[in-house]
Each structure stands twice: as structure tokens, then as C-alpha cells.
């Protein structure tokens, strides 16, 4: 397999790169990344000396960059992690999210078609579905309506629809995965878990939107990578696959869990006005992934794996290493 992984120096993209570089049938892998604020080549330190690995600094919005990377590398698979992904930033500056997440995806697919690349995979998010009531047992399926709440999730929903249109109109061999919240090593400090760890270690107050009762489903980035590998190998053309763990926890409960693991109390918690359009609960039905591709994840080791991540965070000093 010859893969181009866009956004491969990001948190989740780099986890997937490390994962695929452990596969014997990975003939070659190119990371294509614009190296914006959330990228960090340190995440790829364990693979950069592998002869199968290469790096191309480029922007998915640039057809010139994309064409150059594809023509020099000749991939059979492109996996698109490249995206602006922080909800708060999308509320402040939505235009860059539209440009990167929608137009950039279109540029990638145009180049993919022209070059005859075998498979294009779009990495999406559970946020495209909107939210569920806190007290509900309902879970989103792949057929649930798209009801995005933020410019970020709207841009990802638009990109998903664009991918499906390319499958129908141009015959592009493409798949889409929608995943829950990720955690793991090397996550950027703007995200909830590393932000909480960093502030707690510094003795700084930890801001919590609203009352903190918003519920998220959490999956380790390594498990996410396992699922994406299954989709690009065995997923059916034009299909969407939800990737979830079944592990749900409220933001405030997660923060208190982290503080307890660090030996801190709740005095650092500071409740702040809620974010506009803040989704209440995310939860995915990942039955299709399990039935069709044979992928499922254990739910009983969340606290153990979270403790391992937190212990790693506690030893780092660079924000992008958290």
C-alpha cells in the first residue's frame, strides 16, 4: 500500500501514520501537511528515519501542491485528516474552516480523480449530526440527519456531502468515517484533556463551559487508527462508517477524574458562560463498523489508558506535545 496522509503531522493523523508504518504491507507513506499551529513533526519522530517515509509541506487548498505530491509519489490511497478542527476558532473565524475543510477537500478529490488514485478516504466527525438530549439513550447512526451546530461541524458536513456527490457523479472510490472525541499522546493543548492537565499542573484555573454537564463519547487515537485502516482496506465504496467506543462521560466528570489522577481538588474549576450553540451530547452507533468490518473496542480500560496519557502529559513542556 502506498499512502498519502494529509494532515499527518496533526494529533490524530500522526497516530494513524505511526499505526500504518507498523504494517509490513505499507510500501511507502507520505505525510502531506501545511504545518499550521496544530502540527508538530515531533509526533513523527519514531518514523521519520524509516526509508518508506517521506514528507511534503503543502496546503490542500493548493492544486499545485497536491498535484506535485501525487505525481512524485504515485499513491494508491489518500487519507484526508487535514482540517481546521477547533470549534471555538470556527466561531471566531469561520472562513478558514470553509476554505480548508470544504474547498480543500474538493481540490484533493479533483486531483485524486485525475491521477487515478484507487481509494480516497475522508476523515469526518460525529459533530456533523448535531446533538442529543442528555437524558436520551438514542445514538446517531450513519443514516441520521446532518444537523451541525457550529461553523466547524457545518464545514465537515459540507465536505462529507461533497465526497458523496463525487462518488455518485464521477464514480470516485471514496469512503467516509465519523468518529467521536479522541484522546491520546501528543494532543494539542487547546483540547480539553491536555488543557486540563496543563492548567492543573500550573495551578491555573480550568474554565468549564456552562455547568459542565455536556456529554462526549471518547476513543483513543490508536483505536481510531485501527478503525480507519479497516475502512480503507475493506470498506465499501460510497459508504459511511461511524467510529465510536461506547464510553460516555460528562465534561465536568472527566475534568474531576483528571484532577483526582493528578492529586488535585476541584478548587481549580471555574465555570464560564456557555459557548454559543454548544452541543449537549454526542453518541454514535458503531454497529455497522462492527458487523461489516469486524472492528470493536473494549470499554473497561478507559481510566487506565487516560492515566497513561496524563502521565505522559505531565512529563512534557511543549504545548503541542501534550
C-alpha positions in Angstrom: 0.0 0.0 0.0 1.2 3.5 -0.9 -0.5 6.1 1.2 -0.6 9.9 1.2 -1.9 11.1 4.6 -2.9 14.7 4.6 -2.7 16.4 8.0 -0.3 13.6 9.1 1.6 15.9 11.5 -1.6 16.6 13.5 -2.6 14.7 16.6 -4.9 12.1 15.1 -3.2 12.0 11.7 0.2 11.3 13.2 -1.3 8.4 15.3 -2.6 6.9 12.1 0.8 7.4 10.4 2.6 5.6 13.3 0.0 2.9 13.1 0.4 2.2 9.4 4.2 2.4 9.5 4.0 -0.7 11.7 2.3 -2.6 8.8 4.5 -4.8 6.7 2.5 -4.1 3.6 2.9 -0.4 3.8 5.2 0.0 0.9 5.6 3.8 1.3 3.8 6.6 3.2 3.9 10.3 2.5 2.8 12.9 5.1 1.3 16.0 3.4 0.9 18.8 5.9 0.8 22.6 5.8 2.4 22.7 9.3 -0.1 25.1 10.8 -0.1 25.9 14.6 -1.5 22.4 15.5 1.1 20.4 13.6 4.3 19.1 15.1 6.9 16.9 13.4 7.9 15.6 16.9 4.9 13.4 16.7 6.5 11.6 13.8 10.0 11.3 15.3 9.6 7.5 15.6 9.1 7.0 11.8 11.0 9.8 10.0 14.1 7.7 9.6 12.2 4.8 8.0 13.1 4.6 4.3 9.4 4.2 3.5 8.5 7.6 5.0 8.5 10.9 3.2 7.2 14.4 4.0 5.7 17.1 1.7 4.9 20.5 3.1 1.8 21.7 1.2 -1.7 23.1 1.5 -4.7 21.0 0.4 -6.2 24.2 -0.9 -3.4 24.4 -3.5 -3.9 22.3 -6.5 -0.3 22.9 -7.5 0.9 21.4 -4.1 -1.5 18.5 -4.3 -0.6 17.6 -7.9 3.1 17.8 -7.2 2.8 15.5 -4.2 0.7 12.9 -6.1 2.8 13.0 -9.2 6.0 12.5 -7.3 4.7 9.7 -5.0 2.0 7.8 -7.0 -0.2 6.8 -4.1 -2.9 4.1 -4.3 -4.7 5.6 -1.3 -5.2 9.1 0.1 -6.5 9.6 3.7 -7.6 13.1 4.4 -7.1 14.2 8.0 -6.2 17.8 7.0 -8.8 20.1 8.6 -9.3 23.1 10.9 -11.0 21.4 13.8 -11.3 23.7 16.9 -15.0 24.8 17.4 -14.1 28.0 19.3 -11.8 29.1 16.5 -14.6 28.4 13.9 -17.0 30.6 15.8 -14.4 33.5 15.8 -13.1 32.9 12.2 -15.4 30.6 10.1 -13.9 31.5 6.7 -10.7 29.5 7.1 -12.8 26.4 8.1 -14.8 26.7 4.9 -11.7 27.1 2.8 -9.7 24.3 4.2 -12.4 21.8 5.1 -14.7 22.2 2.1 -12.7 23.7 -0.8 -9.5 21.8 0.3 -11.4 18.5 0.2 -12.7 19.4 -3.3 -9.1 20.1 -4.5 -7.9 16.7 -3.1 -10.7 14.8 -4.8 -10.2 16.6 -8.2 -6.6 15.6 -8.1 -7.4 12.1 -6.9 -9.7 11.6 -9.9 -7.3 13.0 -12.5 -4.4 10.9 -11.2 -6.5 7.7 -10.9 -5.8 7.1 -7.2 -7.6 3.9 -6.2 -9.2 5.0 -2.9 -9.9 8.3 -1.2 -10.9 8.3 2.5 -12.4 11.3 4.2 -12.0 11.6 8.0 -15.0 13.3 9.4 -16.6 13.8 12.9 -19.7 12.9 14.9 -20.4 16.6 15.3 -22.0 16.7 11.8 -25.1 15.0 13.4 -25.6 17.8 15.9 -26.5 16.7 19.4 -28.8 14.5 21.5 -30.6 15.2 24.8 -28.6 14.5 27.9 -31.2 12.0 29.3 -31.6 10.1 26.0 -30.5 6.6 25.1 -30.5 7.5 21.4 -27.3 7.1 19.4 -26.6 8.5 15.9 -26.4 6.1 13.0 -24.9 6.7 9.6 -28.3 7.5 8.3 -29.1 10.1 10.9 -29.9 13.6 9.6 -27.0 16.1 9.4 -27.7 19.0 11.8 -24.4 20.7 12.5 -24.3 23.4 15.2 -21.0 25.2 14.6 -19.2 26.6 11.5 -16.7 23.8 12.1 -19.2 20.9 12.1 -21.1 22.6 9.2 -17.9 22.7 7.1 -17.3 19.0 7.8 -20.8 18.1 6.9 -20.5 20.0 3.7 -17.3 18.2 2.9 -19.0 14.8 3.6 -21.8 15.7 1.2 -19.2 16.8 -1.4 -17.5 13.5 -1.1 -20.7 11.6 -1.6 -21.5 13.7 -4.7 -18.2 12.8 -6.2 -18.9 9.1 -5.7 -22.3 9.5 -7.4 -21.3 11.9 -10.2 -17.7 10.9 -11.0 -17.5 7.4 -9.7 -14.8 8.3 -7.1 -14.0 5.3 -4.9 -14.4 7.0 -1.6 -15.3 6.2 2.0 -16.1 8.4 5.0 -15.6 7.8 8.7 -17.2 9.8 11.5 -15.5 9.5 14.9 -16.2 10.6 18.5 -13.8 12.7 20.6 -10.2 11.4 20.6 -7.7 11.3 23.3 -4.1 10.1 23.4 -0.5 11.3 23.4 0.7 14.4 21.6 -2.7 16.2 21.6 -2.7 20.0 21.3 -3.2 22.0 24.5 -6.3 23.7 23.1 -8.2 20.4 23.6 -10.0 19.5 26.8 -7.8 16.8 28.3 -4.3 18.3 27.7 -5.7 21.8 28.6 -7.0 20.5 31.9 -3.7 18.7 32.7 -1.6 21.7 31.7 -3.5 24.2 33.8 -3.8 21.8 36.8 -0.1 21.3 36.9 0.5 25.0 36.7 -2.1 25.7 39.4 -4.2 27.7 37.0 -8.0 27.9 36.9 -9.7 25.4 34.5 -12.6 27.0 32.5 -15.7 24.9 32.2 -18.5 25.9 29.8 -21.9 26.2 31.4 -22.5 23.6 34.1 -20.1 21.1 32.5 -22.9 18.5 32.0 -22.3 18.2 28.3 -21.6 14.6 27.4 -19.0 13.3 25.0 -18.0 9.8 23.8 -14.2 9.2 24.0 -12.0 6.9 21.9 -8.2 6.5 22.0 -6.5 7.8 18.8 -4.8 4.4 18.4 -8.3 2.7 18.3 -9.5 5.3 15.8 -6.4 4.5 13.6 -7.3 0.8 13.7 -10.8 1.5 12.5 -9.7 3.7 9.7 -7.3 1.1 8.5 -10.2 -1.4 8.4 -12.3 1.1 6.4 -9.6 1.8 3.7 -8.9 -1.9 3.4 -12.4 -3.4 3.5 -14.9 -0.5 3.5 -17.4 -0.4 0.6 -17.3 2.5 -2.0 -19.6 5.4 -1.0 -20.2 4.1 2.5 -20.1 6.0 5.8 -18.8 4.3 9.0 -19.3 5.6 12.5 -16.3 5.0 14.8 -17.2 5.0 18.5 -16.2 3.4 21.7 -19.4 3.5 23.8 -17.5 5.4 26.5 -19.6 8.4 27.5 -18.7 10.9 30.2 -19.7 14.5 31.0 -17.1 17.2 30.7 -17.2 18.0 34.4 -16.9 14.4 35.4 -13.9 14.0 33.1 -12.2 17.1 34.5 -12.8 15.9 38.1 -11.3 12.5 37.1 -8.2 14.1 35.7 -7.8 16.3 38.7 -8.1 13.3 41.0 -5.4 11.4 39.0 -3.1 14.4 39.4 -3.8 14.7 43.1 -5.6 18.0 42.8 -9.0 19.0 44.1 -11.9 20.8 42.4 -11.0 24.3 43.6 -9.3 25.0 40.2 -12.6 24.6 38.3 -14.1 27.9 37.1 -17.4 27.8 35.4 -17.7 30.3 32.5 -20.6 31.4 30.2 -21.6 28.6 27.8 -20.3 28.5 24.2 -22.8 29.6 21.6 -24.6 26.6 20.1 -22.9 24.2 22.5 -23.9 20.6 21.7 -25.3 18.7 24.7 -24.5 15.1 24.0 -22.7 13.1 21.3 -23.1 9.3 21.0 -22.6 7.0 18.0 -24.0 3.7 17.0 -20.9 1.9 15.6 -22.7 -1.3 14.8 -22.0 -1.1 11.1 -18.3 -0.9 11.7 -18.5 -4.0 13.9 -20.8 -6.0 11.6 -19.2 -5.2 8.3 -15.6 -4.8 9.2 -15.2 -6.7 12.4 -13.9 -3.8 14.4 -14.9 -3.2 18.1 -13.2 -1.8 21.2 -13.1 -2.7 24.9 -14.7 -0.2 27.2 -13.3 -1.2 30.5 -9.8 0.3 30.3 -10.7 3.9 29.7 -9.4 5.2 33.1 -6.2 3.1 32.8 -5.4 4.5 29.3 -6.4 8.0 30.4 -3.9 7.7 33.3 -1.2 6.7 30.9 -1.9 9.7 28.7 -2.0 12.1 31.7 1.3 10.7 33.0 2.8 11.4 29.6 1.4 14.9 29.6 2.9 15.6 33.0 6.4 14.9 31.6 6.1 17.3 28.6 6.8 21.0 28.5 5.8 21.9 24.9 2.1 22.7 24.5 1.9 20.8 21.2 3.4 17.7 22.9 0.5 17.4 25.3 
